Amino acid sequence: MAEKRLGLFRMRKNKGSSAASAKQPKAAAQSQPVQDGKKRTQEQDRGHSDRTLKMFPKFMSHRKTNKNTEGTDKFGSRPTDVSTASIECAEMTNYVVKADQVPAMVRIMHERLSSPVTADVRLFMNILRMADEHPPGVVLTLLRCAPTCDRVEARDHSMTWVCSAHRFAVQTMKALLCRLQCDNVVTEMGRKCGWDTLLCAQTQHYAMGLLAREMRRDLMPLCFRIACHLLGLLSTAGHRWDRPFLAFLVEVFDCLDLSECRDRVLEMMSRYLQSECRERGRLALRGLMVLIKDPLIARRMGILSQRLVDVLGDADREVVRLSLSVFMNVLQYKDILISSTTAPKLAEALLPLFDHDHSHVQLLSIQLFEKVMDLVVDQGKKPLKRTVSQSLLPLFLHCHDENQHVANASMETLLCAARFLKKRSLKQAVKKEMPMKFGKCLLQENRSRAAELLLQALPYLESPQEPLREAAIRFIGMAARYLKGQPGELHVLSQALEAMSKDDSPSSTNLEIQAIFGQRCAELRSSAGFGEPVSQEQYQEPVKRTSPLSVTGEPGMDDARHS
């Protein structure tokens, strides 16, 4: 617009006084842009800023400089008539910087920032003023300067190169946000230490996520354009700044029109879920939590099911929690079922999570296990029965969990498992809330698996929760009856004795069962010719150390004693 007006102005001057115009062509060229700049409307300013901010995500990116073609770019060439004196002139508030001077001035400012000498505050003020007056020139030149950040040089101030370019980018970003009248975003980022976090490569993704959350409050249209641009950048693998870009994109996913990019987004999420970088996987899971609000994307999540199952074995509790949450949110849609291939794998992965050290992970895994039984297709029910049978004892023991939410979920899932297996006696015991009767019924229904069930209960003796330990002890006492005469009885009882003896403050039930198991082990060793049994007084020695509370009437104790 300025160039068009300048041309018109010259035409009129030539008509009126050609001699005057011939004498003062330079003055007109210098003064007219200033006058035109004052006449620009607010709407034109905002349009100009919008076009400039399409390049906003690139502030954290680097472009390689092609020295052979650098002089052909409008903002890449270095004018020969600009010197350090021009930079000094720029510090005068009434000095107007021409567009063709911007590249050289930005480069000189960058060199100053890169030097070991501490930068003057006026230099930063000039950066802000120049970014406000010539955003495209500053941005493009900055991108050409940025590759110096990548150098690892063998000198003391090598890290200054990295810090200076990043400080320069941050200052420019602030200036552009202020140009959009988003001073509150700049302020909030500063209050939450976001700008400082952005300067560190290890924490840039956190800062970019924070910046996205702050921007989307007042700059939704801009966030939409940035999200579209980032989606294009991240659709192909190998982008070096993919982690901070992905962190920004995850926060503004709901700005996108997913009807136009569902397949691309799912493909990208699948790739990041397979990344060896845990942070990238976590960001992908957070993105999926947003994306599955779209029913069509939720219905296509089957392509990610295997990877989501694999993630459940991760050591990071947050990754596991997010994966469980994704599954739970997908299965809330009524017309979605679990395939016959996914159900057994998912159930097997969930079983160890019943005993996770994080209660929320426990709760989600137990609830999801119930959904697997309810929503598996008919063809997948038979392969699932084995895992459901293995879940009965852990679910039964967690009905005694101190966390009431976990206990309630365990009871509901246990009832669902009994129905799934069509075990009427187990179902009735759960409905009547008779936990010890459930234990007896479980052993009666699985006599041949008594040793397996007893060994399955042993890890719960190390639980920090006393109610869980006590429930496991009582079940182990009941299981001993069904072991009599079975191969490996001595080995199983010996393992149980060793596990029970590790309790630093054993209950009276624990000590009584230890005595009973010790006597039975001695009898089995004697009959096998390993040695003579010791006296009855030695069997009863652990019992003498118990509290005076009688436990002979406890369900299962008589059975264990007379085995």
C-alpha positions as CSV (number, residue, x, y, z in Angstrom):
1,M,0.0,0.0,0.0
2,A,2.8,2.3,0.9
3,E,4.6,1.7,-2.5
4,K,1.3,2.3,-4.4
5,R,0.7,5.6,-2.6
6,L,4.3,6.7,-3.2
7,G,4.0,6.0,-6.9
8,L,0.8,8.1,-7.1
9,F,2.5,10.9,-5.2
10,R,5.4,11.0,-7.7
11,M,3.0,11.2,-10.6
12,R,1.3,14.3,-9.2
13,K,4.6,16.0,-8.4
14,N,5.9,15.4,-11.9
15,K,2.8,17.1,-13.3
16,G,3.1,20.2,-11.1
17,S,6.8,20.8,-10.9
18,S,9.2,18.5,-12.7
19,A,12.2,20.6,-11.7
20,A,11.4,20.4,-8.0
21,S,10.9,16.7,-8.1
22,A,14.2,16.2,-9.9
23,K,16.0,18.0,-7.1
24,Q,14.4,16.1,-4.2
25,P,13.7,12.5,-5.2
26,K,15.5,11.2,-2.1
27,A,13.6,13.4,0.4
28,A,10.3,12.2,-0.9
29,A,11.4,8.6,-0.7
30,Q,12.4,9.0,2.9
31,S,9.5,11.0,4.2
32,Q,6.6,9.4,2.5
33,P,6.7,5.9,4.2
34,V,6.6,7.7,7.5
35,Q,3.5,9.6,6.5
36,D,1.9,6.6,5.0
37,G,2.6,4.6,8.1
38,K,0.7,7.1,10.2
39,K,-2.3,6.8,7.9
40,R,-2.7,3.0,8.1
41,T,-5.9,1.8,9.5
42,Q,-6.2,-0.5,12.5
43,E,-7.8,-3.1,10.2
44,Q,-4.7,-3.1,7.9
45,D,-2.4,-3.4,10.8
46,R,-4.2,-6.4,12.1
47,G,-4.2,-8.0,8.7
48,H,-0.5,-7.5,8.4
49,S,0.1,-9.0,11.8
50,D,-2.1,-12.0,10.9
51,R,0.0,-12.7,7.8
52,T,3.2,-12.4,9.8
53,L,2.0,-14.7,12.6
54,K,1.4,-17.5,10.2
55,M,5.2,-18.0,10.7
56,F,4.8,-17.9,14.5
57,P,5.5,-21.6,15.0
58,K,8.8,-21.3,13.2
59,F,10.3,-19.2,16.0
60,M,11.6,-22.3,17.6
61,S,12.7,-23.8,14.3
62,H,16.0,-23.4,12.4
63,R,16.6,-23.0,8.7
64,K,19.9,-23.9,7.0
65,T,21.4,-20.9,5.3
66,N,22.3,-21.2,1.6
67,K,25.1,-18.7,1.1
68,N,25.0,-18.9,-2.7
69,T,21.4,-17.7,-2.9
70,E,21.3,-15.5,0.2
71,G,21.6,-12.3,-1.7
72,T,18.5,-13.0,-3.8
73,D,16.1,-13.0,-0.8
74,K,14.4,-9.7,0.2
75,F,15.3,-10.2,3.8
76,G,18.4,-12.3,3.4
77,S,20.8,-9.9,1.8
78,R,23.1,-7.6,3.7
79,P,23.0,-4.0,2.3
80,T,26.4,-2.6,2.1
81,D,25.4,0.9,3.2
82,V,24.4,-0.2,6.8
83,S,27.0,0.0,9.5
84,T,27.2,-0.1,13.2
85,A,26.4,3.6,13.2
86,S,23.0,2.8,11.9
87,I,22.4,0.6,15.0
88,E,23.3,3.6,17.1
89,C,20.9,5.8,15.2
90,A,18.2,3.2,15.8
91,E,18.5,3.8,19.5
92,M,17.0,7.3,18.8
93,T,13.3,7.1,19.1
94,N,12.7,9.4,16.1
95,Y,14.8,7.4,13.8
96,V,12.8,5.4,11.1
97,V,14.2,2.1,10.1
98,K,13.8,1.3,6.4
99,A,12.6,-2.2,5.4
100,D,15.8,-2.9,3.4
101,Q,17.9,-2.0,6.5
102,V,16.2,-4.5,8.8
103,P,18.2,-7.6,7.8
104,A,21.6,-6.0,8.4
105,M,20.4,-4.4,11.7
106,V,18.9,-7.7,13.0
107,R,22.1,-9.5,12.1
108,I,24.3,-7.0,13.9
109,M,22.0,-7.1,17.0
110,H,22.2,-10.9,16.9
111,E,26.0,-10.7,16.8
112,R,26.0,-8.4,19.8
113,L,23.8,-10.9,21.7
114,S,26.1,-13.7,20.7
115,S,29.1,-12.0,22.1
116,P,30.4,-12.6,25.7
117,V,29.6,-9.0,26.5
118,T,26.4,-8.4,28.4
119,A,23.8,-6.8,26.1
120,D,22.5,-3.3,26.8
121,V,18.8,-3.0,27.7
122,R,18.5,-0.5,24.8
123,L,19.3,-3.3,22.4
124,F,16.3,-5.3,23.5
125,M,14.1,-2.3,23.3
126,N,15.3,-1.8,19.7
127,I,14.4,-5.4,18.9
128,L,10.9,-4.9,20.2
129,R,10.5,-1.6,18.3
130,M,11.8,-3.1,15.0
131,A,9.6,-6.2,15.4
132,D,6.6,-3.9,15.8
133,E,7.5,-1.8,12.7
134,H,8.8,-4.6,10.4
135,P,7.6,-8.0,11.6
136,P,8.3,-9.9,8.3
137,G,11.8,-8.6,8.0
138,V,12.6,-9.4,11.7
139,V,11.1,-12.9,11.5
140,L,12.8,-13.9,8.2
141,T,16.2,-12.6,9.2
142,L,15.9,-14.2,12.6
143,L,15.3,-17.5,11.0
144,R,18.5,-17.1,9.0
145,C,20.5,-16.1,12.1
146,A,19.0,-19.0,14.1
147,P,21.2,-21.8,12.7
148,T,24.1,-20.4,14.8
149,C,22.3,-21.9,17.7
150,D,23.2,-25.4,16.4
151,R,26.9,-24.8,16.5
152,V,28.9,-26.6,19.2
153,E,32.1,-24.6,19.2
154,A,35.2,-25.2,21.3
155,R,35.4,-22.0,23.1
156,D,34.2,-20.7,26.5
157,H,31.3,-18.7,25.3
158,S,29.9,-21.4,23.0
159,M,26.8,-21.7,25.1
160,T,26.3,-17.9,24.7
161,W,25.4,-18.6,21.0
162,V,22.6,-20.9,22.1
163,C,21.2,-18.7,24.8
164,S,21.5,-15.5,22.7
165,A,19.5,-16.7,19.7
166,H,16.8,-18.2,22.0
167,R,16.6,-14.9,24.0
168,F,16.3,-13.1,20.7
169,A,13.5,-15.3,19.5
170,V,11.6,-14.9,22.8
171,Q,11.9,-11.1,22.7
172,T,10.5,-11.2,19.1
173,M,7.7,-13.4,20.1
174,K,6.7,-11.1,23.0
175,A,6.8,-8.1,20.6
176,L,4.4,-9.9,18.1
177,L,2.0,-10.9,20.9
178,C,2.0,-7.3,22.1
179,R,1.3,-6.2,18.5
180,L,-1.9,-8.3,18.7
181,Q,-2.8,-6.5,22.0
182,C,-2.2,-9.8,23.9
183,D,-0.2,-8.3,26.7
184,N,-2.0,-10.6,29.2
185,V,-0.5,-13.6,27.4
186,V,3.0,-12.1,27.8
187,T,2.3,-11.3,31.4
188,E,0.9,-14.7,32.3
189,M,3.8,-16.5,30.6
190,G,6.2,-14.4,32.7
191,R,4.3,-15.0,35.9
192,K,4.4,-18.8,35.3
193,C,8.1,-18.7,34.3
194,G,7.1,-19.7,30.8
195,W,9.6,-17.5,29.0
196,D,12.5,-18.8,31.1
197,T,11.4,-22.4,30.6
198,L,11.3,-21.8,26.8
199,L,15.0,-21.0,26.8
200,C,15.9,-24.5,28.0
201,A,15.9,-27.3,25.4
202,Q,14.8,-29.9,28.0
203,T,11.8,-27.9,29.0
204,Q,10.7,-26.2,25.8
205,H,7.8,-28.5,25.3
206,Y,6.3,-27.6,28.7
207,A,6.6,-23.9,27.8
208,M,5.1,-24.4,24.4
209,G,2.1,-26.2,26.0
210,L,1.7,-23.3,28.5
211,L,1.9,-20.8,25.7
212,A,-0.8,-22.6,23.7
213,R,-3.1,-22.7,26.7
214,E,-2.6,-19.0,27.3
215,M,-3.1,-18.0,23.6
216,R,-6.2,-20.0,23.0
217,R,-8.1,-17.9,25.4
218,D,-7.9,-14.7,23.3
219,L,-6.4,-15.9,20.0
220,M,-8.6,-18.8,18.9
221,P,-8.5,-17.9,15.1
222,L,-4.7,-17.6,15.3
223,C,-4.4,-20.9,17.2
224,F,-6.4,-22.5,14.4
225,R,-4.0,-21.3,11.8
226,I,-1.0,-22.3,13.9
227,A,-2.5,-25.8,14.5
228,C,-3.0,-26.3,10.7
229,H,0.6,-25.3,10.1
230,L,2.0,-27.6,12.8
231,L,-0.1,-30.5,11.6
232,G,1.5,-30.1,8.2
233,L,5.0,-30.0,9.8
234,L,4.4,-33.0,12.0
235,S,2.7,-35.2,9.4
236,T,6.1,-36.4,8.2
237,A,8.6,-38.0,10.5
238,G,11.9,-36.6,11.4
239,H,11.2,-32.9,12.3
240,R,13.8,-31.9,14.8
241,W,11.5,-29.6,16.8
242,D,8.6,-32.1,16.8
243,R,8.4,-32.3,20.6
244,P,7.7,-28.6,21.4
245,F,5.5,-28.4,18.2
246,L,3.5,-31.4,19.3
247,A,3.1,-30.0,22.8
248,F,1.6,-26.8,21.3
249,L,-0.6,-28.8,18.9
250,V,-2.0,-31.1,21.6
251,E,-3.3,-28.0,23.4
252,V,-5.1,-26.6,20.4
253,F,-6.4,-29.8,18.8
254,D,-10.0,-28.8,19.4
255,C,-9.4,-25.7,17.1
256,L,-9.0,-28.0,14.1
257,D,-11.8,-29.1,11.8
258,L,-11.2,-32.8,12.3
259,S,-13.5,-33.8,9.4
260,E,-10.8,-32.8,7.0
261,C,-7.8,-34.4,8.8
262,R,-8.9,-37.4,10.8
263,D,-6.8,-39.9,9.0
264,R,-3.7,-37.7,9.0
265,V,-4.0,-37.1,12.7
266,L,-4.5,-40.7,13.6
267,E,-1.5,-41.7,11.5
268,M,0.6,-39.1,13.3
269,M,-0.6,-40.2,16.8
270,S,0.2,-43.8,15.9
271,R,3.7,-42.9,15.0
272,Y,4.3,-40.9,18.2
273,L,2.9,-43.7,20.3
274,Q,5.6,-46.0,18.9
275,S,8.3,-43.5,19.8
276,E,11.0,-44.6,22.1
277,C,10.8,-41.2,23.7
278,R,8.5,-41.4,26.7
279,E,7.6,-37.7,26.5
280,R,6.5,-37.9,22.9
281,G,4.3,-40.9,23.8
282,R,2.8,-39.0,26.7
283,L,2.0,-36.1,24.5
284,A,0.4,-38.4,21.9
285,L,-1.8,-39.9,24.6
286,R,-2.8,-36.5,25.8
287,G,-3.7,-35.6,22.2
288,L,-5.8,-38.7,21.9
289,M,-7.7,-37.7,25.0
290,V,-8.8,-34.6,23.1
291,L,-9.4,-36.3,19.8
292,I,-11.6,-39.1,21.0
293,K,-14.3,-36.5,21.8
294,D,-15.0,-36.9,18.1
295,P,-17.1,-40.1,17.8
296,L,-15.7,-40.9,14.3
297,I,-12.2,-40.8,15.6
298,A,-13.2,-42.9,18.6
299,R,-14.6,-45.6,16.2
300,R,-11.3,-45.6,14.3
301,M,-9.2,-46.2,17.4
302,G,-9.0,-49.9,16.7
303,I,-5.9,-49.2,14.6
304,L,-4.2,-48.0,17.8
305,S,-5.5,-50.6,20.2
306,Q,-2.4,-52.9,20.1
307,R,0.0,-50.0,20.8
308,L,-2.2,-48.8,23.6
309,V,-2.1,-52.3,25.1
310,D,1.7,-52.3,24.9
311,V,1.8,-48.9,26.7
312,L,0.1,-50.5,29.7
313,G,3.3,-52.2,30.6
314,D,5.2,-48.9,30.8
315,A,6.9,-48.1,34.1
316,D,5.7,-44.5,33.9
317,R,2.4,-44.3,35.9
318,E,1.2,-41.2,34.0
319,V,1.6,-43.0,30.6
320,V,-0.3,-46.0,32.0
321,R,-3.1,-43.8,33.4
322,L,-3.5,-41.9,30.1
323,S,-3.7,-45.2,28.2
324,L,-6.3,-46.5,30.5
325,S,-8.3,-43.3,30.2
326,V,-8.2,-43.4,26.4
327,F,-9.6,-46.9,26.5
328,M,-12.3,-46.0,29.0
329,N,-13.3,-42.9,27.0
330,V,-13.5,-44.8,23.7
331,L,-15.7,-47.6,25.2
332,Q,-18.2,-45.1,26.5
333,Y,-19.7,-45.0,23.0
334,K,-22.5,-47.6,23.0
335,D,-22.0,-49.0,19.6
336,I,-18.3,-49.8,20.1
337,L,-17.3,-53.4,20.9
338,I,-14.0,-55.0,21.6
339,S,-12.6,-57.4,19.0
340,S,-11.9,-61.0,19.7
341,T,-8.1,-60.4,19.2
342,T,-7.9,-57.3,21.3
343,A,-9.9,-58.5,24.3
344,P,-7.6,-61.3,25.6
345,K,-4.5,-59.2,25.2
346,L,-6.1,-56.2,26.9
347,A,-7.4,-58.4,29.8
348,E,-3.9,-59.9,30.3
349,A,-2.3,-56.5,30.4
350,L,-4.9,-55.2,32.9
351,L,-4.5,-58.1,35.4
352,P,-1.1,-56.9,36.9
353,L,-2.4,-53.4,37.2
354,F,-5.0,-54.5,39.9
355,D,-2.0,-54.3,42.3
356,H,-0.5,-51.1,41.0
357,D,0.9,-48.8,43.6
358,H,-1.2,-45.9,42.3
359,S,-4.8,-46.1,43.4
360,H,-6.2,-44.3,40.3
361,V,-4.4,-46.8,38.0
362,Q,-5.8,-49.6,40.1
363,L,-9.3,-48.2,39.9
364,L,-9.2,-47.6,36.1
365,S,-7.8,-51.1,35.4
366,I,-10.5,-52.8,37.4
367,Q,-13.2,-50.8,35.8
368,L,-11.8,-51.4,32.3
369,F,-11.6,-55.1,33.0
370,E,-15.3,-55.1,33.7
371,K,-15.9,-53.3,30.4
372,V,-13.8,-55.8,28.5
373,M,-16.1,-58.6,29.8
374,D,-19.2,-56.7,28.9
375,L,-18.2,-55.4,25.5
376,V,-16.2,-58.3,24.0
377,V,-17.8,-59.7,20.8
378,D,-19.3,-63.2,21.1
379,Q,-16.3,-64.8,19.3
380,G,-13.9,-63.4,21.9
381,K,-15.6,-64.7,25.0
382,K,-14.1,-68.2,25.0
383,P,-10.5,-67.0,24.7
384,L,-11.2,-64.5,27.5
385,K,-12.4,-67.1,30.1
386,R,-8.9,-68.2,31.2
387,T,-7.9,-64.6,32.1
388,V,-11.2,-63.9,33.8
389,S,-10.7,-67.1,35.9
390,Q,-7.2,-65.8,37.0
391,S,-8.8,-62.4,38.0
392,L,-11.1,-63.9,40.6
393,L,-8.7,-64.2,43.5
394,P,-7.1,-60.7,43.0
395,L,-10.6,-59.1,42.7
396,F,-11.8,-61.0,45.8
397,L,-8.8,-59.8,47.9
398,H,-9.2,-56.2,46.7
399,C,-12.8,-56.3,48.0
400,H,-11.0,-55.8,51.3
401,D,-9.0,-52.8,50.0
402,E,-8.7,-49.7,52.3
403,N,-9.6,-47.5,49.4
404,Q,-13.3,-47.7,49.3
405,H,-13.5,-46.8,45.6
406,V,-11.2,-49.7,44.7
407,A,-13.1,-52.0,47.0
408,N,-16.4,-51.2,45.4
409,A,-15.1,-51.5,41.9
410,S,-13.6,-54.9,42.8
411,M,-16.9,-56.1,44.1
412,E,-18.8,-55.0,41.0
413,T,-16.2,-56.5,38.6
414,L,-16.1,-59.7,40.7
415,L,-19.8,-60.1,40.2
416,C,-19.5,-59.4,36.5
417,A,-16.7,-62.1,36.3
418,A,-18.9,-64.7,38.1
419,R,-21.7,-64.0,35.6
420,F,-19.3,-64.1,32.7
421,L,-18.0,-67.6,33.8
422,K,-21.6,-68.7,34.7
423,K,-20.6,-69.6,38.2
424,R,-23.8,-69.4,40.1
425,S,-22.4,-70.2,43.6
426,L,-19.7,-67.5,43.2
427,K,-22.3,-65.0,42.0
428,Q,-24.6,-65.7,45.0
429,A,-21.7,-65.3,47.5
430,V,-20.8,-61.9,46.0
431,K,-24.4,-60.7,46.0
432,K,-24.9,-61.7,49.6
433,E,-21.5,-60.0,50.5
434,M,-20.1,-63.2,52.1
435,P,-16.4,-62.9,51.2
436,M,-15.2,-66.0,53.1
437,K,-17.9,-68.1,51.5
438,F,-16.7,-66.8,48.2
439,G,-13.2,-68.1,49.0
440,K,-14.5,-71.5,49.9
441,C,-16.7,-71.7,46.7
442,L,-13.7,-70.6,44.6
443,L,-11.6,-73.4,46.0
444,Q,-14.4,-76.0,45.6
445,E,-14.9,-74.9,42.0
446,N,-11.1,-75.2,41.3
447,R,-9.8,-78.1,43.4
448,S,-7.2,-79.0,40.9
449,R,-5.9,-75.4,41.0
450,A,-5.6,-75.1,44.8
451,A,-1.8,-74.9,44.6
452,E,-1.9,-72.3,41.9
453,L,-4.4,-70.2,43.9
454,L,-2.4,-70.5,47.1
455,L,0.7,-69.3,45.3
456,Q,-1.3,-66.5,43.7
457,A,-2.2,-65.2,47.1
458,L,1.3,-65.2,48.5
459,P,2.4,-61.7,47.1
460,Y,-0.5,-60.1,49.0
461,L,1.2,-61.0,52.3
462,E,3.6,-58.2,51.6
463,S,0.8,-55.6,51.0
464,P,1.1,-52.5,53.2
465,Q,-2.6,-52.8,53.9
466,E,-3.4,-55.0,56.9
467,P,-6.9,-55.9,55.7
468,L,-5.5,-57.2,52.5
469,R,-2.8,-59.2,54.3
470,E,-5.4,-60.7,56.6
471,A,-7.7,-61.7,53.8
472,A,-4.8,-63.4,52.0
473,I,-3.7,-65.3,55.1
474,R,-7.2,-66.7,55.7
475,F,-7.5,-67.8,52.1
476,I,-4.1,-69.5,52.2
477,G,-5.3,-71.3,55.3
478,M,-8.4,-72.5,53.5
479,A,-6.4,-73.6,50.4
480,A,-4.2,-75.9,52.5
481,R,-7.0,-78.4,52.8
482,Y,-7.2,-78.9,49.0
483,L,-3.5,-79.4,48.7
484,K,-3.5,-82.7,50.7
485,G,-2.0,-85.5,48.6
486,Q,-1.4,-83.3,45.6
487,P,2.1,-83.4,43.9
488,G,4.2,-80.6,45.1
489,E,2.3,-80.0,48.4
490,L,5.5,-79.8,50.4
491,H,7.1,-77.3,48.1
492,V,4.0,-75.1,48.1
493,L,3.6,-75.1,51.9
494,S,7.3,-74.4,52.3
495,Q,6.9,-71.3,50.0
496,A,3.9,-70.2,52.0
497,L,5.8,-70.6,55.3
498,E,8.7,-68.5,54.0
499,A,6.4,-65.7,52.8
500,M,4.4,-65.6,56.1
501,S,7.6,-65.5,58.2
502,K,8.6,-62.2,56.5
503,D,5.8,-60.3,58.2
504,D,7.5,-58.1,60.9
505,S,4.3,-57.8,62.9
506,P,2.3,-61.0,62.1
507,S,-1.3,-61.3,63.2
508,S,-2.5,-64.1,65.4
509,T,-4.1,-65.8,62.3
510,N,-0.7,-65.6,60.5
511,L,1.1,-67.3,63.4
512,E,-1.5,-70.0,63.9
513,I,-1.4,-70.9,60.2
514,Q,2.4,-71.0,60.3
515,A,2.3,-73.5,63.1
516,I,-0.2,-75.7,61.2
517,F,1.8,-75.5,58.0
518,G,5.0,-76.3,59.9
519,Q,3.6,-79.4,61.3
520,R,2.3,-80.6,57.9
521,C,5.7,-79.9,56.3
522,A,7.4,-81.9,59.0
523,E,5.1,-84.8,58.5
524,L,5.7,-84.7,54.7
525,R,9.4,-84.6,55.2
526,S,9.3,-87.6,57.6
527,S,7.2,-89.7,55.2
528,A,9.5,-88.9,52.4
529,G,12.5,-90.0,54.5
530,F,14.0,-86.5,55.0
531,G,14.0,-86.7,58.8
532,E,12.0,-87.2,62.0
533,P,9.2,-84.9,62.9
534,V,9.8,-82.6,65.8
535,S,7.6,-82.6,69.0
536,Q,4.1,-81.1,69.2
537,E,5.4,-78.4,71.6
538,Q,7.7,-77.0,68.9
539,Y,4.7,-76.8,66.5
540,Q,2.8,-74.7,69.0
541,E,5.7,-72.3,69.8
542,P,4.6,-69.6,67.3
543,V,1.1,-69.8,68.6
544,K,2.3,-68.9,72.2
545,R,3.5,-65.5,70.9
546,T,0.0,-64.5,69.6
547,S,-2.5,-62.3,71.3
548,P,-5.0,-64.1,73.7
549,L,-7.7,-63.6,71.0
550,S,-8.9,-67.0,69.9
551,V,-8.9,-67.7,66.1
552,T,-10.0,-71.3,66.1
553,G,-13.5,-70.2,65.1
554,E,-12.3,-68.3,62.1
555,P,-13.7,-69.7,58.9
556,G,-11.2,-72.1,57.3
557,M,-9.0,-72.5,60.3
558,D,-10.4,-75.8,61.3
559,D,-10.1,-77.1,57.8
560,A,-6.5,-76.1,57.7
561,R,-5.8,-77.7,61.1
562,H,-7.3,-81.0,60.3
563,S,-5.7,-81.3,56.9
